[in-house]
Amino acid sequence: MSQLIRLKDIQATHKDLIGDDYYDPTGKKAYGVNEEKIGEIEGALVEDTTGRIRYLIVDAGGWFSSKEVLVPAGLARIVGDDVFFDSLTKSQVEAMEEYDHDYQYSYKEQHERDRQAFVADTVPTEERMDIADSAYEAPNTLELLEERLTVNKDRIVAGLVKVGKHVVTEDRNVDVELEEEHAHIERTNVDRPTDKRIGDVTANDAVEVELEAERARVGKETYVTEEVHVGKTTERHTETIVETIQREELDVDRDGNVVDREGNLVDRDDITADDVRRARGM
């Protein structure tokens, strides 16, 4: 019966069993069904004979005030610094026994506890599940990440056109033809007798004639002389933006083996040479 040992303990005592290039999920954020945040990964349990990760120690503080449980490693999906348990529900975690740091776990014994917890009466029928053997295999898929540029356009005020008006004063000459009457006296010599006596005053002794003249009267009327319409036109130009992006590439030699940057063969729990060869059809 193989025993289960904490990953941090085997790192100190049997480092030759796991090598230098191994996956350590400790400290990564953990998410359950519907990507609901559970808490964090507190560590992992590995087989004492093979060094393979069988369980992840999950602190479910996001669902419960304080509870650590053992979740089969094969239920995990690893994306960057996040670990997703796509089928793990709160009811399933509630049915699990709390992880005991001082207890010596065995693979077979914990396997039986899992089968009971995932089909417990407290778990809703639609959430119950049978644990397959593959659920105890460490994740063997690495998601290679790549950054891509996303370009958006913001509308900004690039300029302001303000059109107003002001008053300009100028003198303008206007020629006007005017009429004016002047007195014109004509005297005619006559010689005829009359009954009037010199010194008599009558109404006809004075003659009044009104003399008229035209005077210029200047008025002002307002006319619209010009209409100004302010519009705008759109011009397009292409602007080149330079930004540095990153992507992850898998190191593989000609035979399909995973290698490090120095060309040394790497065989790790989460992705093996056989996995790569099958993916490449070799």
C-alpha positions as CSV (number, residue, x, y, z in Angstrom):
1,M,0.0,0.0,0.0
2,S,1.7,3.2,-1.1
3,Q,1.8,6.0,1.3
4,L,1.1,9.7,0.6
5,I,3.7,12.3,1.6
6,R,3.4,16.1,1.5
7,L,5.2,17.5,-1.5
8,K,7.2,20.0,0.7
9,D,8.4,17.0,2.8
10,I,9.6,15.0,-0.2
11,Q,11.4,18.0,-1.5
12,A,13.5,18.0,1.6
13,T,14.1,14.3,2.0
14,H,13.8,12.7,-1.5
15,K,14.5,15.4,-4.0
16,D,16.1,12.8,-6.3
17,L,12.7,11.2,-6.7
18,I,11.0,14.2,-8.2
19,G,14.0,16.0,-9.7
20,D,14.4,19.7,-10.1
21,D,11.8,20.3,-12.8
22,Y,8.4,19.5,-11.1
23,Y,5.1,21.2,-10.8
24,D,4.4,22.8,-7.4
25,P,0.8,24.2,-7.1
26,T,1.3,25.7,-3.6
27,G,-0.1,29.2,-3.2
28,K,-2.1,29.2,-6.4
29,K,-5.8,30.4,-6.4
30,A,-8.4,27.7,-6.5
31,Y,-11.8,27.8,-8.2
32,G,-14.7,25.4,-8.1
33,V,-17.7,24.8,-10.3
34,N,-18.8,27.9,-12.4
35,E,-15.3,29.3,-11.7
36,E,-16.5,30.3,-8.2
37,K,-13.4,31.1,-6.0
38,I,-12.8,28.5,-3.3
39,G,-9.6,29.7,-1.7
40,E,-5.9,28.6,-2.3
41,I,-3.9,25.5,-2.8
42,E,-2.0,24.8,0.4
43,G,0.1,22.0,-1.0
44,A,0.0,18.5,-2.5
45,L,0.3,14.8,-1.5
46,V,2.5,12.6,-3.6
47,E,3.2,8.9,-3.7
48,D,6.2,7.9,-1.7
49,T,7.4,5.4,-4.4
50,T,6.9,7.4,-7.6
51,G,6.7,11.1,-6.5
52,R,3.6,11.5,-8.5
53,I,1.1,14.1,-7.3
54,R,-2.2,12.4,-6.3
55,Y,-4.0,15.0,-4.2
56,L,-4.1,18.8,-3.9
57,I,-4.6,20.2,-0.5
58,V,-7.3,22.9,-0.9
59,D,-8.1,25.6,1.6
60,A,-11.8,26.1,1.1
61,G,-11.9,29.3,3.0
62,G,-14.0,30.9,0.3
63,W,-16.9,28.4,1.0
64,F,-16.3,27.7,4.7
65,S,-14.8,29.7,7.5
66,S,-11.9,27.2,7.9
67,K,-11.6,23.8,6.1
68,E,-8.8,22.1,4.2
69,V,-9.7,19.1,2.1
70,L,-7.9,16.6,-0.2
71,V,-9.1,16.9,-3.9
72,P,-7.9,14.3,-6.5
73,A,-5.3,16.0,-8.6
74,G,-6.9,14.8,-11.9
75,L,-9.9,17.0,-11.3
76,A,-7.7,20.1,-11.6
77,R,-7.3,22.2,-14.7
78,I,-4.3,24.5,-14.5
79,V,-4.2,27.8,-16.2
80,G,-1.2,30.0,-15.4
81,D,-1.3,30.7,-11.6
82,D,-4.9,29.5,-11.2
83,V,-6.3,26.0,-10.6
84,F,-9.8,25.2,-11.7
85,F,-11.9,22.3,-10.4
86,D,-14.7,22.5,-13.0
87,S,-16.9,19.9,-11.4
88,L,-16.2,20.5,-7.7
89,T,-19.2,21.8,-5.8
90,K,-19.7,23.2,-2.3
91,S,-21.8,20.2,-1.3
92,Q,-19.1,17.8,-2.3
93,V,-16.5,19.7,-0.3
94,E,-18.8,19.8,2.7
95,A,-19.1,15.9,2.6
96,M,-15.3,15.5,2.5
97,E,-13.3,14.9,5.7
98,E,-11.1,17.7,6.8
99,Y,-7.4,17.3,6.1
100,D,-5.4,16.3,9.1
101,H,-1.8,17.5,8.9
102,D,-0.6,14.8,11.4
103,Y,-2.3,11.8,9.9
104,Q,-0.4,9.4,7.7
105,Y,-2.6,9.0,4.6
106,S,-2.4,6.0,2.2
107,Y,-3.5,6.1,-1.4
108,K,-5.9,3.2,-1.1
109,E,-7.6,4.4,2.0
110,Q,-8.1,7.9,0.8
111,H,-9.3,6.5,-2.5
112,E,-12.2,4.8,-0.7
113,R,-13.0,8.0,1.3
114,D,-13.3,9.9,-2.0
115,R,-15.8,7.5,-3.5
116,Q,-18.0,7.8,-0.4
117,A,-17.8,11.6,-0.2
118,F,-18.7,12.3,-3.8
119,V,-21.9,10.1,-3.5
120,A,-22.8,11.0,0.1
121,D,-26.5,11.5,0.9
122,T,-25.9,15.2,1.7
123,V,-24.7,15.8,-1.9
124,P,-27.6,16.6,-4.3
125,T,-28.3,13.8,-6.8
126,E,-27.3,15.9,-9.8
127,E,-23.9,16.6,-8.2
128,R,-23.0,13.1,-7.2
129,M,-20.2,11.5,-9.3
130,D,-18.2,8.3,-9.5
131,I,-14.5,9.0,-9.2
132,A,-12.5,7.4,-12.1
133,D,-8.9,6.3,-11.8
134,S,-7.9,9.1,-14.1
135,A,-9.0,11.5,-11.5
136,Y,-5.9,10.7,-9.5
137,E,-3.4,11.5,-12.2
138,A,-1.7,14.9,-12.0
139,P,-2.8,17.3,-14.7
140,N,-0.9,16.4,-17.9
141,T,-1.9,19.5,-19.9
142,L,0.0,22.7,-19.9
143,E,-1.8,25.7,-21.4
144,L,0.7,27.8,-23.3
145,L,-0.1,31.4,-23.0
146,E,0.3,34.2,-25.5
147,E,-0.3,37.9,-25.2
148,R,-2.2,39.6,-28.0
149,L,-2.7,43.3,-28.7
150,T,-6.2,44.7,-28.4
151,V,-6.6,48.1,-30.0
152,N,-9.5,50.3,-29.1
153,K,-10.2,53.9,-30.2
154,D,-11.1,56.7,-27.8
155,R,-13.0,59.8,-29.0
156,I,-11.3,62.9,-27.8
157,V,-11.7,66.7,-28.4
158,A,-8.8,67.6,-30.7
159,G,-9.8,71.2,-31.4
160,L,-12.5,73.8,-31.0
161,V,-13.9,76.2,-33.6
162,K,-15.9,79.1,-32.2
163,V,-17.5,81.6,-34.6
164,G,-18.9,84.9,-33.3
165,K,-19.6,88.4,-34.6
166,H,-18.7,92.0,-33.7
167,V,-19.9,95.4,-34.8
168,V,-17.8,97.5,-37.2
169,T,-18.6,101.3,-37.5
170,E,-17.9,103.2,-40.7
171,D,-19.0,106.6,-42.2
172,R,-21.1,106.3,-45.4
173,N,-21.8,109.3,-47.7
174,V,-25.2,109.5,-49.4
175,D,-26.1,112.1,-52.0
176,V,-29.7,113.4,-51.7
177,E,-31.3,116.0,-54.1
178,L,-33.4,118.5,-52.1
179,E,-35.8,121.3,-53.2
180,E,-36.0,124.7,-51.6
181,E,-38.4,127.6,-52.5
182,H,-37.2,131.2,-52.7
183,A,-39.3,134.3,-53.0
184,H,-39.4,135.9,-56.4
185,I,-40.9,139.4,-56.6
186,E,-42.0,140.9,-59.9
187,R,-42.9,144.6,-60.1
188,T,-45.1,145.9,-62.9
189,N,-45.8,149.6,-63.6
190,V,-49.6,150.5,-63.9
191,D,-51.5,153.7,-64.2
192,R,-55.2,153.4,-63.2
193,P,-57.4,155.3,-60.8
194,T,-58.5,153.8,-57.4
195,D,-60.8,154.7,-54.6
196,K,-58.3,153.9,-51.9
197,R,-56.7,156.7,-50.0
198,I,-53.1,156.7,-48.9
199,G,-52.9,155.9,-45.2
200,D,-56.0,153.7,-45.1
201,V,-55.1,150.3,-43.5
202,T,-56.7,147.3,-45.0
203,A,-56.2,143.5,-44.9
204,N,-54.7,143.6,-48.3
205,D,-51.8,145.9,-47.4
206,A,-49.5,142.9,-46.6
207,V,-48.9,139.7,-48.7
208,E,-47.6,136.5,-47.1
209,V,-46.2,133.7,-49.1
210,E,-45.0,130.4,-47.4
211,L,-41.6,129.3,-48.8
212,E,-41.0,125.6,-48.5
213,A,-37.8,123.6,-48.5
214,E,-36.9,119.9,-48.3
215,R,-34.7,118.6,-45.5
216,A,-32.9,115.3,-45.5
217,R,-34.2,112.7,-43.0
218,V,-31.8,109.8,-42.6
219,G,-33.0,106.4,-41.3
220,K,-31.3,103.0,-40.9
221,E,-32.7,99.5,-41.8
222,T,-31.0,96.2,-41.0
223,Y,-30.5,93.6,-43.7
224,V,-29.0,90.1,-43.6
225,T,-25.9,90.3,-45.9
226,E,-24.3,86.9,-45.3
227,E,-25.0,83.5,-43.7
228,V,-22.2,81.5,-42.1
229,H,-22.7,77.7,-41.5
230,V,-20.1,75.9,-39.4
231,G,-19.7,72.1,-40.1
232,K,-17.0,69.6,-39.8
233,T,-15.3,66.9,-41.9
234,T,-13.7,63.6,-40.9
235,E,-10.2,62.7,-42.1
236,R,-8.7,59.2,-41.6
237,H,-5.1,58.4,-40.9
238,T,-3.2,55.2,-39.9
239,E,-1.1,55.2,-36.8
240,T,1.4,52.5,-36.0
241,I,1.5,51.4,-32.4
242,V,4.5,49.3,-31.2
243,E,4.1,47.1,-28.1
244,T,6.0,44.2,-26.8
245,I,4.0,41.0,-26.2
246,Q,5.0,37.6,-24.9
247,R,4.0,34.0,-25.6
248,E,5.0,30.6,-24.2
249,E,6.5,27.9,-26.4
250,L,7.1,24.3,-25.6
251,D,10.7,23.1,-25.7
252,V,10.7,19.8,-27.7
253,D,13.6,18.0,-29.4
254,R,13.5,16.1,-32.7
255,D,12.2,12.9,-31.1
256,G,9.3,14.7,-29.4
257,N,11.0,14.8,-25.9
258,V,10.4,17.8,-23.7
259,V,13.7,19.5,-23.0
260,D,14.9,22.5,-21.0
261,R,16.7,25.5,-22.5
262,E,20.0,23.6,-22.3
263,G,18.6,20.6,-24.2
264,N,18.4,18.3,-21.2
265,L,15.5,15.8,-21.2
266,V,12.6,16.7,-19.0
267,D,10.0,14.1,-17.8
268,R,7.5,15.7,-15.3
269,D,4.2,14.7,-13.8
270,D,2.1,17.3,-15.6
271,I,3.5,16.7,-19.1
272,T,5.6,13.8,-20.3
273,A,7.5,12.9,-23.4
274,D,4.8,10.4,-24.4
275,D,2.1,13.1,-24.1
276,V,4.1,15.3,-26.5
277,R,4.7,12.4,-29.0
278,R,1.0,11.5,-29.0
279,A,0.1,15.1,-29.5
280,R,2.5,15.3,-32.5
281,G,1.3,12.0,-34.0
282,M,4.7,10.4,-33.4
